[in-house]
Amino acid sequence: MNTVELIKKKREKQQLTDEEIDFLVQNYSKGKIPDYQFSAFLMASFLNGLNKKETAALTKSMLYSGKVIDLSKIEGVKVDKHSTGGVGDKTSLILAPIVAAAGVKVPMISGRGLGHTGGTLDKLESITGFDVNLNLTQYKSVLKKCGAVLIGQTKDIAPADKLIYGLRDVTATVESIPLITASIMSKKLAEGIDGLVLDVKTGSGAFMKNLSDSKALANSLINTAKSFNKKVIAFITDMNQPLGNYIGNWFEVYESIKVLQGEYVEDLCEVTFNLSGAMIYLGGKAKSINEGIEISKEMIASGKAFDKFVEITKLQNGDVSLLKNPDKYKKSKYSEKIYADKSGSLKAIDNYQIGMASLELGAGRLTKEDKIDPKAGIIFNSKIGNKINKGDVIAEIYTDNKSSIDKVKERILSAVEFSKEKVKAPKLIKAVLR
């Protein structure tokens, strides 16, 4: 087969065969197809789409580019959760210890930041020493010992996805339902899970901006999971404003610690408890999602969830003293408050701009080679529907990059819209799909 001809074929909106897709994926994984050619294939696929058959072929090829983990020797039902990504979305850090404390095994393989959204691995690595690069033997050992493990794609697990994921991030080919489906499901199916809970975000801070696209992605993911005989529940959740108040890698770990220690952050807890409740239900430890939600709250109240987070961190070589004394974490060189330039009810937030602002502060990558500053981030205390007076602090920014401050302040102020009329807070859980 000829790579240029296959790129041209997809450019001309023709269907690729299973063998042709496998040729592209396997040869790119082996370094025989360079970044610039695979980028062209991704853009052609982004613009012209992949049908169900092509999406299934891409998922399968990415899945079998590495090993499919066998967890049958570890007792218990294995359930994972995946979010399509958002701003301030730190639910994985909270629900993994909750669900594990409730007796359901959580083998979680996560990704890094993608576009304007944060990545679970980057957040975990802000905990000094936390190792997200365990090999498969270590992965199974940690899961068996404490009931949860959080790692990235190793060279053995969906290695094609790891390469493609990084390339999509810097080639503007992220927001594609087939590419997102193949990326998510190749990782999740490789984990050895029995069930999967999906959090498909919708709104200005999501890759899917409108509800119909979010439902289409959820259904694509559900259909793929079912084709591999996995139990699955999908939530469509709001991402028109940051989830919680903290944005940035250590900042999101910090807020997660506070929640695990019993602090109630309304929007963050509502979404997290619904997801963890569904995981506990799929894991057979609750008779309904609602019962799973109540169990989740019990795990927080009893201290078992926080203890589990400490246990996971210790087993993955993280500095647990930072979890117990988070205020000792190193601070950014510069911090500034951003004040509202008018009064009114907060009507809307361009959440994409908030995500991009965090990247400019150093909390994410603008190029493939960028290094993340784990300290950088935003505290965004305002929520849609809040009454804001001119001069109120709507956000605080933290960075070591002084030159980014003025641009970020301008970006955040331009991202908020006020109304003289009272504004209703958005509904967080838009839909639940089975």
C-alpha positions as CSV (number, residue, x, y, z in Angstrom):
1,M,0.0,0.0,0.0
2,N,1.0,3.6,-0.6
3,T,0.6,6.2,2.2
4,V,0.1,9.1,-0.2
5,E,-2.6,7.3,-2.1
6,L,-4.4,6.4,1.1
7,I,-4.3,10.1,2.2
8,K,-5.6,11.1,-1.2
9,K,-8.4,8.5,-1.0
10,K,-9.6,9.9,2.3
11,R,-9.2,13.4,1.0
12,E,-11.5,12.5,-1.8
13,K,-14.1,11.2,0.7
14,Q,-13.7,7.6,-0.2
15,Q,-14.0,4.7,2.4
16,L,-10.8,3.1,3.5
17,T,-10.8,-0.7,4.1
18,D,-10.0,-2.3,7.4
19,E,-6.6,-3.3,5.9
20,E,-5.8,0.2,4.7
21,I,-6.5,1.7,8.1
22,D,-4.5,-1.0,9.8
23,F,-1.6,-0.3,7.4
24,L,-1.6,3.4,8.3
25,V,-1.9,2.9,12.1
26,Q,0.7,0.1,12.4
27,N,3.2,1.8,10.2
28,Y,2.9,5.1,11.9
29,S,3.3,3.3,15.3
30,K,6.6,1.7,14.0
31,G,7.9,5.1,12.7
32,K,7.6,4.1,9.1
33,I,5.1,6.9,8.4
34,P,6.3,10.4,9.5
35,D,4.3,12.8,11.5
36,Y,3.5,15.1,8.6
37,Q,1.9,12.3,6.6
38,F,-0.2,11.0,9.4
39,S,-1.2,14.6,10.2
40,A,-2.5,14.8,6.7
41,F,-4.5,11.6,7.2
42,L,-5.9,12.9,10.5
43,M,-7.0,16.2,8.9
44,A,-8.6,14.4,5.9
45,S,-10.4,12.2,8.4
46,F,-11.4,15.2,10.5
47,L,-12.8,17.1,7.5
48,N,-14.5,14.2,5.7
49,G,-15.3,11.9,8.6
50,L,-15.0,8.2,9.2
51,N,-18.1,6.0,9.0
52,K,-19.0,3.3,11.6
53,K,-17.0,0.6,9.8
54,E,-13.9,2.8,9.5
55,T,-14.3,3.9,13.2
56,A,-14.5,0.3,14.3
57,A,-11.5,-0.6,12.2
58,L,-9.5,2.4,13.6
59,T,-10.4,1.4,17.2
60,K,-9.5,-2.2,16.7
61,S,-6.2,-1.4,15.0
62,M,-5.3,1.0,17.8
63,L,-6.4,-1.5,20.5
64,Y,-4.3,-4.3,19.0
65,S,-1.2,-2.2,18.4
66,G,-0.4,-3.3,21.9
67,K,-1.5,-5.7,24.6
68,V,-5.0,-6.2,26.0
69,I,-4.6,-6.6,29.7
70,D,-6.0,-9.7,31.4
71,L,-7.2,-8.9,34.9
72,S,-9.2,-12.1,35.4
73,K,-6.9,-13.2,38.3
74,I,-7.8,-10.1,40.3
75,E,-11.0,-10.6,42.1
76,G,-13.9,-8.2,41.7
77,V,-15.7,-6.3,39.0
78,K,-13.4,-3.8,37.1
79,V,-15.0,-0.5,36.2
80,D,-13.5,2.7,34.8
81,K,-14.7,6.2,33.9
82,H,-13.7,8.4,31.0
83,S,-14.4,12.1,30.5
84,T,-14.1,13.7,27.1
85,G,-12.4,16.6,28.8
86,G,-13.1,20.0,30.1
87,V,-11.9,23.0,32.1
88,G,-11.3,22.2,35.8
89,D,-12.5,18.6,35.3
90,K,-10.7,16.8,38.2
91,T,-13.5,14.2,38.8
92,S,-11.1,11.2,38.2
93,L,-8.9,12.3,41.1
94,I,-11.9,12.2,43.4
95,L,-14.0,9.2,42.1
96,A,-11.2,6.7,41.7
97,P,-10.5,6.6,45.5
98,I,-14.3,6.8,46.3
99,V,-15.2,3.8,44.0
100,A,-12.2,1.7,45.2
101,A,-13.1,2.4,48.8
102,A,-16.6,1.1,48.0
103,G,-15.1,-2.2,46.8
104,V,-15.1,-1.8,43.0
105,K,-11.8,-2.2,41.2
106,V,-10.8,0.9,39.2
107,P,-8.0,0.2,36.6
108,M,-7.7,3.7,35.1
109,I,-5.5,4.5,32.1
110,S,-5.7,8.2,31.4
111,G,-4.4,10.8,29.0
112,R,-2.6,14.1,29.2
113,G,-3.9,17.6,28.4
114,L,-5.5,17.8,25.0
115,G,-6.1,21.2,23.4
116,H,-7.5,23.6,26.0
117,T,-8.4,20.9,28.5
118,G,-6.4,19.5,31.3
119,G,-5.2,15.9,31.6
120,T,-5.4,13.5,34.5
121,L,-1.8,12.4,34.1
122,D,-0.5,15.9,34.2
123,K,-2.5,16.6,37.4
124,L,-1.2,13.4,39.1
125,E,2.4,14.2,38.1
126,S,2.1,17.5,40.0
127,I,2.2,15.4,43.1
128,T,6.0,15.0,43.6
129,G,7.2,11.5,42.7
130,F,3.8,10.2,41.5
131,D,4.6,7.6,38.9
132,V,2.1,7.3,36.1
133,N,4.4,5.2,34.0
134,L,4.1,1.8,35.8
135,N,4.6,-1.3,33.7
136,L,1.9,-3.9,33.4
137,T,3.2,-6.0,36.3
138,Q,3.3,-3.0,38.6
139,Y,-0.2,-1.9,37.3
140,K,-1.7,-5.2,38.3
141,S,0.1,-5.2,41.6
142,V,-1.1,-1.8,42.7
143,L,-4.7,-2.6,41.5
144,K,-4.6,-5.8,43.5
145,K,-3.3,-4.1,46.7
146,C,-5.5,-1.1,46.9
147,G,-8.3,-1.5,44.3
148,A,-7.3,1.4,42.0
149,V,-4.4,2.4,39.8
150,L,-4.0,5.5,37.6
151,I,-1.4,5.3,34.8
152,G,-0.9,6.5,31.2
153,Q,-0.6,4.5,28.1
154,T,2.6,2.4,28.4
155,K,4.5,1.1,25.4
156,D,2.4,-2.0,25.8
157,I,-1.1,-0.4,26.1
158,A,-2.6,1.1,22.9
159,P,0.8,2.5,21.8
160,A,-0.7,3.8,18.6
161,D,-3.2,5.9,20.5
162,K,-0.4,7.5,22.6
163,L,1.3,8.7,19.4
164,I,-1.8,9.8,17.7
165,Y,-3.2,11.5,20.8
166,G,-0.1,13.7,21.0
167,L,-0.3,14.5,17.3
168,R,-4.0,15.4,17.3
169,D,-3.3,17.9,20.2
170,V,-1.1,20.1,18.0
171,T,-2.7,19.6,14.5
172,A,-6.2,20.9,15.3
173,T,-7.8,17.5,14.8
174,V,-9.2,17.0,18.3
175,E,-12.9,17.6,17.8
176,S,-13.8,14.6,15.7
177,I,-16.3,12.0,16.9
178,P,-14.6,9.0,15.1
179,L,-11.1,10.0,16.2
180,I,-12.3,10.7,19.8
181,T,-14.2,7.3,19.9
182,A,-11.2,5.3,18.6
183,S,-8.9,7.1,21.0
184,I,-11.0,6.6,24.1
185,M,-12.2,3.0,23.4
186,S,-8.8,1.7,22.4
187,K,-7.4,2.7,25.8
188,K,-10.4,1.6,27.8
189,L,-10.8,-1.8,26.1
190,A,-7.1,-2.5,26.6
191,E,-7.5,-2.1,30.4
192,G,-9.3,-5.4,31.0
193,I,-12.5,-3.6,32.3
194,D,-16.0,-5.1,32.7
195,G,-17.8,-1.8,32.7
196,L,-17.3,1.8,31.7
197,V,-19.0,5.1,32.8
198,L,-18.7,7.9,30.3
199,D,-18.8,11.6,31.0
200,V,-19.4,13.4,27.7
201,K,-19.0,17.1,28.2
202,T,-21.1,19.7,26.3
203,G,-20.7,23.5,26.1
204,S,-18.2,26.2,25.4
205,G,-15.4,24.4,27.3
206,A,-16.0,21.0,25.7
207,F,-14.9,19.6,22.4
208,M,-18.6,19.0,21.6
209,K,-20.1,22.5,21.8
210,N,-23.8,21.5,21.4
211,L,-26.0,18.9,23.0
212,S,-26.7,17.0,19.7
213,D,-23.0,16.5,19.0
214,S,-22.4,15.4,22.6
215,K,-25.2,12.8,22.3
216,A,-23.8,11.6,19.0
217,L,-20.4,11.1,20.6
218,A,-22.0,9.3,23.6
219,N,-23.9,7.0,21.3
220,S,-20.8,6.3,19.2
221,L,-18.9,5.4,22.4
222,I,-21.8,3.3,23.8
223,N,-22.1,1.4,20.5
224,T,-18.4,0.6,20.4
225,A,-18.4,-0.5,24.1
226,K,-21.3,-2.8,23.5
227,S,-19.7,-4.3,20.4
228,F,-17.0,-5.5,22.8
229,N,-19.6,-6.7,25.3
230,K,-18.9,-4.1,28.0
231,K,-21.4,-2.7,30.4
232,V,-21.7,1.1,29.8
233,I,-23.6,4.2,31.1
234,A,-23.0,7.6,29.6
235,F,-23.7,11.0,31.2
236,I,-23.9,14.2,29.2
237,T,-22.7,17.0,31.6
238,D,-22.4,20.8,31.3
239,M,-19.1,22.4,30.5
240,N,-20.1,26.0,30.0
241,Q,-18.0,27.1,33.0
242,P,-15.1,25.6,34.9
243,L,-16.0,22.6,37.0
244,G,-15.2,23.5,40.6
245,N,-13.1,26.6,41.2
246,Y,-9.6,25.5,40.6
247,I,-7.9,25.2,37.1
248,G,-4.4,23.9,36.7
249,N,-2.6,20.8,37.6
250,W,-1.6,21.1,41.3
251,F,-4.6,23.5,41.8
252,E,-7.0,20.7,40.8
253,V,-5.2,18.2,43.0
254,Y,-5.6,20.7,45.8
255,E,-9.4,21.1,45.3
256,S,-9.7,17.3,45.0
257,I,-8.0,16.9,48.4
258,K,-10.4,19.3,49.9
259,V,-13.4,17.4,48.5
260,L,-12.0,14.1,49.6
261,Q,-11.7,15.6,53.1
262,G,-15.3,16.6,53.2
263,E,-15.5,20.0,51.6
264,Y,-18.6,20.3,49.5
265,V,-18.1,22.1,46.1
266,E,-21.6,22.0,44.7
267,D,-21.1,21.6,40.9
268,L,-18.0,19.4,41.2
269,C,-19.5,17.1,43.8
270,E,-22.8,16.7,41.9
271,V,-21.1,15.6,38.8
272,T,-18.5,13.4,40.6
273,F,-21.1,11.6,42.8
274,N,-23.3,10.8,39.8
275,L,-20.3,9.3,38.0
276,S,-19.0,7.4,41.0
277,G,-22.5,6.3,41.8
278,A,-22.9,4.8,38.4
279,M,-19.5,3.1,38.7
280,I,-20.5,1.6,42.0
281,Y,-23.7,0.4,40.5
282,L,-22.0,-1.2,37.5
283,G,-19.6,-2.8,39.9
284,G,-22.4,-4.6,41.7
285,K,-22.0,-2.7,45.0
286,A,-25.3,-0.8,44.6
287,K,-28.8,-1.6,43.3
288,S,-29.1,1.7,41.5
289,I,-27.1,4.8,40.6
290,N,-28.9,6.7,43.4
291,E,-27.8,4.1,45.9
292,G,-24.3,4.4,44.5
293,I,-24.4,8.2,45.0
294,E,-25.3,7.7,48.7
295,I,-22.4,5.2,49.1
296,S,-20.1,7.7,47.5
297,K,-21.0,10.3,50.1
298,E,-20.5,7.8,52.8
299,M,-17.0,7.0,51.6
300,I,-16.2,10.8,51.9
301,A,-17.8,11.2,55.3
302,S,-16.1,8.2,56.8
303,G,-12.6,9.3,55.6
304,K,-12.2,6.1,53.6
305,A,-12.0,7.9,50.2
306,F,-9.2,10.2,51.3
307,D,-7.3,7.3,53.0
308,K,-7.6,5.4,49.7
309,F,-6.2,8.4,47.7
310,V,-3.2,8.5,50.1
311,E,-2.8,4.7,49.7
312,I,-2.9,5.0,45.9
313,T,-0.4,7.8,45.9
314,K,2.0,6.0,48.2
315,L,1.9,2.8,46.1
316,Q,2.6,4.9,43.0
317,N,5.6,6.6,44.8
318,G,4.0,10.0,45.3
319,D,4.8,12.3,48.2
320,V,1.8,11.7,50.5
321,S,2.9,14.6,52.8
322,L,1.6,16.9,50.1
323,L,-1.8,15.4,50.4
324,K,-1.8,15.8,54.1
325,N,-0.3,19.3,54.1
326,P,-1.2,20.7,50.6
327,D,-0.4,24.3,51.6
328,K,3.3,23.6,51.7
329,Y,3.4,23.1,47.9
330,K,5.7,25.6,46.1
331,K,4.0,28.8,45.0
332,S,4.2,30.6,41.7
333,K,6.4,33.7,41.4
334,Y,3.5,35.9,40.3
335,S,-0.1,36.1,41.2
336,E,-2.8,38.7,40.4
337,K,-6.5,39.2,41.0
338,I,-8.8,40.0,38.2
339,Y,-11.6,42.4,39.0
340,A,-15.0,42.6,37.3
341,D,-15.2,45.7,35.1
342,K,-19.1,45.9,35.4
343,S,-22.0,44.8,37.5
344,G,-24.7,42.3,36.9
345,S,-25.6,38.6,36.9
346,L,-23.0,36.4,35.3
347,K,-24.8,35.3,32.2
348,A,-22.2,33.3,30.2
349,I,-18.5,32.2,30.3
350,D,-16.6,31.4,27.2
351,N,-15.0,28.4,28.9
352,Y,-12.7,27.7,26.0
353,Q,-11.0,31.0,26.7
354,I,-10.6,30.2,30.3
355,G,-8.9,26.9,29.3
356,M,-6.6,28.7,26.9
357,A,-5.8,31.3,29.6
358,S,-4.6,28.5,31.9
359,L,-2.4,27.1,29.1
360,E,-0.8,30.6,28.6
361,L,0.0,30.7,32.3
362,G,1.9,27.4,31.9
363,A,-0.7,24.9,33.0
364,G,-0.8,23.2,29.6
365,R,1.0,22.7,26.2
366,L,0.7,25.1,23.3
367,T,3.2,23.0,21.3
368,K,4.0,19.3,21.5
369,E,7.4,20.0,23.2
370,D,6.1,22.4,25.9
371,K,6.8,21.6,29.5
372,I,4.0,22.1,32.0
373,D,4.4,24.2,35.1
374,P,2.4,22.3,37.8
375,K,2.0,25.4,40.0
376,A,0.4,27.5,37.3
377,G,-3.3,28.0,37.2
378,I,-6.5,30.0,37.9
379,I,-8.9,30.2,40.8
380,F,-12.2,31.1,39.2
381,N,-14.7,31.7,42.0
382,S,-17.6,33.1,39.9
383,K,-20.4,30.9,38.6
384,I,-23.1,31.5,36.0
385,G,-26.1,33.1,37.8
386,N,-24.0,34.8,40.5
387,K,-24.6,38.5,41.2
388,I,-21.3,40.3,40.5
389,N,-20.5,43.9,41.5
390,K,-18.0,46.0,39.6
391,G,-14.7,45.6,41.4
392,D,-15.4,42.1,42.7
393,V,-12.7,39.6,42.3
394,I,-13.8,37.1,39.6
395,A,-10.6,35.2,39.3
396,E,-7.0,34.9,40.5
397,I,-4.1,33.9,38.3
398,Y,-0.8,32.2,39.2
399,T,2.3,31.9,37.0
400,D,6.0,32.0,36.7
401,N,5.6,33.6,33.2
402,K,5.3,37.3,33.9
403,S,4.9,38.2,30.2
404,S,1.6,36.2,30.0
405,I,-0.2,38.1,32.7
406,D,-1.7,41.0,30.8
407,K,-2.8,38.9,27.9
408,V,-4.5,36.4,30.3
409,K,-6.3,39.1,32.2
410,E,-7.6,40.5,29.0
411,R,-8.7,37.0,27.8
412,I,-10.5,36.2,31.0
413,L,-12.3,39.6,31.2
414,S,-13.4,39.2,27.5
415,A,-14.7,35.6,28.3
416,V,-17.4,36.7,30.8
417,E,-20.7,38.2,29.9
418,F,-23.1,40.0,32.3
419,S,-26.8,40.6,32.3
420,K,-29.0,43.1,34.1
421,E,-31.6,40.4,34.5
422,K,-31.4,37.5,36.9
423,V,-29.7,34.5,35.3
424,K,-30.5,30.9,36.1
425,A,-27.6,28.5,36.8
426,P,-27.3,25.8,34.1
427,K,-28.4,22.2,34.6
428,L,-25.3,20.1,35.2
429,I,-26.5,16.6,34.2
430,K,-28.1,17.1,30.8
431,A,-28.9,13.4,30.0
432,V,-28.1,9.8,31.1
433,L,-27.8,7.3,28.3
434,R,-27.7,3.5,28.8
